[in-house]
Amino acid sequence: MRLRSLFAALTIPAVALTAAACSSNSGTATGSGSAGGGGAGTTLTYWASNQGTSLDNDKEVLTPELAKFTQQTGVKVNLEVIGWNDLQTRIQTAITSGSGPDVLNIGNTWAASLQATNAFMPFDDTAFKAIGGKDKFVPTALKTGGKEGEDPTSVPLYGLAYGMYYNKAMFKDAGLTPPTTWEEMITDAQKLTDGAKGTYGMSIAAGSYTENVHFAFINAAQNGGDWFDSSGKPTFTSDANVQGVLRYLDLMQKNKVVNTSNAQYDNGTKAVNDFATKKVAMIINQNNAGNSITSNGMKDDDFGVVPFPSPAGGKAIATFPAGINLSVFKNTKNKDAALKFVSFMTSKDTQASLGKPFSTLPVLQGATPAFTTNADLAKTFQNIYETMSKPLPLVPAEDQFESTVGKAMNTMFAKIATGGTVSADDVKAALQTAQDQVSASS
């Protein structure tokens, strides 16, 4: 699942948002019972994001788990599954109206932006104790909960990480082994590219601004780059960022290991299809891509996964800790029940039950991934997630970073695909424009 950038509507004055968030709810979204209620007879409203193959599929998966929670606590849960195209708007409406659910899923890249609205309950020491403590979570996952240095307003629920999938047979036939550095990856991809046959070393979603900004971030992080300074001011035009973006663009431009048609790939599914049908030897995608690959005819042992390689001498960062977090609206009348629910959803048993159907990584320390029966695949992705990840910028302007930088990369890929050239100066100019847009709206 791709995590879209947060809504531009957060330009609504903070005072208005805060007032709305602190007002009392009168609809069913607030649940029943008195403030802090959490016993039998209490009803929570829970907004779940679409993790499965459809909204109905999510309901089928979640309903038995919610029944277990009710059986254990006596607390009923009104479930609504919301598609990703609608979730941001629904959250924004709930913030401004003051009438929202008790508990909801958020894309973890939204955490700092949502925290800035002051609409969500901070997880202080008491709240963490109620859900089992901070120590149960994978540290890198916990860092996605909100602005650094403040009590987070969300906690990890489902984990995702990027890895580099490779076709074992294509590599074997070419006498290659999986690459461990960027340079090896390019060399391998060039050997596996044959324009006459229509096969390429790699496929990427070069028309997706969310995918593009993810790799702008990862490539720059491998160079030691940051997109914001410690005060939250954008620093888009640093050499580390410029060179990271250019390196990714050069997959199509200089290295020519990516088909120019990829500039029209507006989601990762098309790249996955290329890989599954053996049009390309490598893709960079998240751990939940495995289901799509096998559903298109490949077997688990037809492909392997290694960390997305960094340049020789670069930092060993292969992903950001992608995924879904849980938040509680500050004005819930059922805080105790909401915390019980968060504790249940982040328990080992529930994580194990939901990890397989939703193809997610566990966010708990010491937990075993259930998204695949391939032990090597599970171990590789969990290691990437826990030890080779860096969170996306934990600043309120993160949503604008995703939109401005990602769309600038869309434009640069389109230029390359139509025969143009993009230089380091061009990248820097595009990032300066993006930075100016973010600064102007801050």
ABEGO torsion letter per residue (X at the ends): XBBBBBBAAAABBAAAAAAAAABBBABAAAEBEBBGBABBGBBBBBBBBBABABAAAAAAAAAAAAAAAAAAAGBBBBBBBBBAAAAAAAAAAAAAAGBBBABBBBBAAAAAAAAAAGABBBBBAAAAAAAGEAAABBAAAAAAAEBBGBBBABBBABBBBBBBBBBAAAAAAAGBBBBABAAAAAAAAAAABBAAAGBBABBBBAABAAAAAAAAAAAAAAAGBBABBAAGBBBAABAAAAAAAAAAAAAAAAAGABBAAAAABABAAAAAAAAAAGABABBBBBAAAAAAAAAAGBBAAABBBBBBBBBBGBBBBABBBBEBBBBBBAABABAAAAAAAAAAAABAAAAAAAAAAAGBBBABBGBBBAABABAAAAAAAAAAAAAABBBBBBBAAAAAAAAAAAAAAAAAAAAAAAGBBBBAAAAAAAAAAAAAAAAAAX
